[in-house]
Structures are given as structure tokens and as C-alpha cells.
Amino acid sequence: MDKGLVKNIFYFRHALWSLSIAQLRSRYAGSLLGIFWAVINPLLIMSAIAFVFTQVFKAGIANYPFFVLSGIIPWMFFSNALSEAPASILNRQGIMRQYNVPVVIFPLASVIANFLNFLIGWVVMYPIFLFFNPKIIILAWLLPLIFVLLLCLTAGLCLALSVLNIIFRDIEHLLSVVLMFWFWVTPVFYSMAMVPAQFHWIYNVNPLTPYIAFYQKIIFEGVLPGPAVFIQVVLFAMASLSLGLAIFIKFEPGILKKI
């Protein structure tokens, strides 16, 4: 990890926070319901999925809407952050030329804004899960851990996408297709038990699979995730953040010449 980059992030931490809050506010500027969309959106998606998979395909999972909701909230944070990452630097060209702010602040601010939006959703949703399954309170101490690990996984990918899109502009257009495919091969609205054995390898290489499983275990089932899930979420977070920083550091020097 580049120590100079970390020092810059720490030195400009107040600018990072201000940009994150400004981006979060701009997301709902002029909206009648405002920040409540952080809760409404996952509820609407959950309702649509629950209807299809209980009334049409008969998923057969007890309390299925809550099963979906436990996975859809982290998925939405992840997918929204990745969707905004490619343009996070390109859309800040004016600020970059006017102020002496390190480039890394902009993609990180986008990630943090989405993370704050994600946390707002959880603050509202968690009491609902707690009402229907009080025993999950025992595992509440695990929430900060999985929050931070998911943030690291997402931040690493977003850092890489933010600089790679400046060199390969097609990434921004390709990403929407990739995320759509990624959603269907992530066990958000179905369990791994429903997946045929010959396709398990796809889910084993999907970095988001253990994260969704972790959330479903502690929020929906109220049980401790297995050791393999713990190891996977830590390794994927470390690998993503390390790789994302390495890619960002490699391409950052030439960014201003290409935008």
C-alpha cells in the first residue's frame, strides 16, 4: 500500500467527508420523500421479487420477503457504488482543476455517500428484523465487522473502476450489463441449496456470495456464519482493497492528461 496515498486521504479527511455528505444530499435534492428512498427502494424491489418467487415460482422459503430483504440491501449498496464509480472522477474535473485535492478523494467520496445511504436503510430495517426474530440481537456485534468488510470490498473495486474508465471509456457502458448478470448469479433471492451442484463453482468465485450469506445468516436466520464464510469475506475484502489501490496508484499520474 502506498503510504503517501494513505497520508493524503487522512490529511484531506474533512474534504472527503464534506464531499460525501454533499453527494448524499444531492442524491435526494428536490425529492419529496428525500432520504426515505433509502428504505423505500429496497422495499419495492423486495416486494416485486417476493411476489414473483412466491406466487409464480413458489420459492418455498419461510418468511421469504425478509430473506430477500436481508440480501437486497447490501446488494443495492454494492451495485449503486459500482455504478457511480466510473464517472466519479470524470464528473469532478472542475473541482480537480480549481483545488489542490488528491484525486483519490472523489471515488472514495462516492463510495462513502452510498455507504451512508446503506446505513440509513439498515437503521430503519433492523428493528423490523428484530421484531420478527428477536434472537438476532445476539449477533448484532457482527454487523460492524461485515459493514466494514463490505465497504473495503466495494471501495477497492470502485477505485479500480474510477481510473480504468478514464483509459477505457467503454467500462461505464459495459458495467450495467455486468451488474445485471452479477445480480442473477448472486444468491440474493434464492438460497445456495436451490442451486444445482454443478454450478456451485460459479458462486464460489463470486466475491459477493459470502457477504450475502453472512447478512442472511445474522439478520434472517439468526445463526453464526461458518468459518469458511468468515475467511472468505476477510480475504475478498483485503484482495479487493489491495488490488484497487495498486491499480489506482499505477494509473493516477496520467489521469489529468486524459480528461
N, C-alpha and C positions, 0 to 999 in steps of 0.2 A: 504493500500500500504506500502511495506517495505521501510522505509526511507534510510536504508543502501544501498539498491539496487539502489535507485534513485541517491544517492550521488556517487556511483560507476560509474553510467552512465555519470553523469555530470563531474566527475573527469577525466574519460577516453574519454571525448567527442572528443578530437583531434584524438585519435586512432580509435574511431568509424567512424569519417568522413573519415579518411585515408583508412580504410578497405572498406568503402562503395564505394569510388572513385575507389579503386583498383579493386573491384569486377565488377564495371560498365565497366571499361576499359578492363578487361579480357574477358568480355562477347563478345566484338567485336574485340578482338585481332586477327590479321591476316585476318579480313574480308575486302573485297574490298570496300563495301559500309559503313561499320562501323556503327556509331550512327544513320545513316539514316534508319536502320532497325526498330528503334523505331516508325517510321512513316509508313514504307513500310508494316510491318506485319499487323497492324490493317486495312490498306487499302486493302490488299489482302484478308483478312478474310471478310471484309465488302463486297467486290466485289463478292465473292463466295456466301455469304448469300443473297445478293441483287438479284443476278441472279436467284437463286432457288425460292425465295419467291416473285419475281415479274413476272418471266417468266413461272414458273411451278405452284406454289400455289396461285399466284395472291393475295398478301397480301392486296392491296388496300389502302396503306398508302402513302399520298403525300410526295414526296421527300424521298422515303424510304431509299436510301443509307445513307443519313445523319441521319435519325432516328436510323439506325443500328450503325453507326459510333459513335453517341453520347453515346451509351451504351457499345460498344465493347472495347473502350479504357480503361475505369475504370475496366471493367471485366478482361482484359488482365493483368493489374497491379495486381489485386487481385489474379487471378489464378496463375500467374507466381511466385508471392511471396510465396503463399502457397505451390506450387510445390517444391520450393527450401528450404522451412523451415525445413523439416525433416532431411536433410543432412547438415544443416548449422553449426551444432556443430561437427558432426562426421567428416566432411571434414577439420576441423581446429585442429585436435588433436596435430599436430606437434607444432603449434603456442602456444596452451594451455600449453604444457609441457615445452616450452622454455621461455615463457614470462609470467610475472605476470599480466595477463589481465583478468578481470571478464568474465565469460562465457556468460553473457547476451549480451555482445558486438557483438558476432558473429551472432546470429539470427537477431538482430536489424540492423546490417550492411547489411545483405542480403535484409531486407525489405527496407531500405533506398536506396540501389542501384536500386532496382526495382521501387521505388517511383521517383527517379531522371529520370529514363528511361521514366516513365509515364509522368512526367512534360515536358520532351523534346517533346514528342508526342503532348501534348496539346499546347505548344508554337507554333508549326507548324500548327496544325489543327484549332485552334481557329479563326485565321483570315479568314479561308475558311468558317466557320460557320457564321462569322460576315458579310462576303461578301453577302451571300445568305439570311441572316436575320439580318439586321443592328440593329433591336430593342433589340437584346440580350445584347448589350453593357450596357443597363440599369441595368442588373442583374449581371454584371461582378464582383461586390463586394461580391457576394455569393460564387464565386469559391474558394477563400482561405479557407472559412469555410468548404465546402464539401470536399476539398482536405485533410484538417487536420482530419476531422471525418472519412473519408475512411482510412486514414493512421492509425488511432487509432484502428479501427475495424480489419484491416489486421494485425497490429503488435501484438495485443492480441492473435489472432488465431495462428500466427506464433511462438510466444513464447511458447505457449502450445504444439504445434506440435513438436518443436525442442527438447524438453525434453522427451515428451511421446514416440517419435520414438526411443530413446535410450533404453527405457524399453520394448517397444513393437515394434520390428523391422518391423512388418507387416504393420504398418501405412504408411510407404513410398510407399509400393506397392498398398495398398488399396486406397490411396489418389487420384491417377489418375482416378480411376473408380468413386469415389465420385465427383470429379470436373467435369467429363463429365456429370453425372446426374445433378449436380448443375447448369451447364450451360443451360441445356434444360428447367429447371424449374425456370429460372430467365428471366424476360421479357426484354431481350436484343434485340431480333429480332422480337418481336411481342408485341402488347400493351395489357394491362390488360383487355381492352374492348373485346378482342378476346378470353379471357379465360372463359369457362363456369362457371356459378356462383357456382356450387357445388365443384369446385376445387380452389376457391379463398383462402380457408384456408391454402393451401399449400404455396401460395405466401405470406400470412400474417405472417407465421412463418419463412419465408426465410429472413435472415437478410440483404441480398444484394438487395432485391426488392426495398425498399425505396431509396437506394443510386442510383440505376439505374434510378428510376423515377425522382429523384432530378436532375440528369445530363440531362435527356431528357427534363425536363421542362425548365431549364435555358439555355440550349445550343441549343436545337432543336426547342422548341415551343416558347421560349422567354416569358414565364409566370412564376409568382411566385408560388413555390410549396405550397400546402395546409398545414395548421398547423399540421395535423396528420403526414405528411411526415417529417416535421421539428423535431417533437418529437421523431419519430422512429429512425431517423439517429443519434440523440444525445444519446438516450437510448441504442441502439445497440453498439455504439462506446464505451460508458462507461462500459457496461456489458462485452464486449469482452476484453477490456484492463484490467479491474479488475480481471476477471477470468483467463486470460492468465498470468498475473503477479502472481496470487495466485498459479496456477499450477506450474509455473516456480520456485517460491520460495520453494515450497514443495519438488520438486524433484532435485533441483540443487545440494544439498550437496552430493548426491551419484553418480553424473554424471561421475567423473573421474574414479571411481571404475568399471564402466560398459562399458567403451570404451577402 
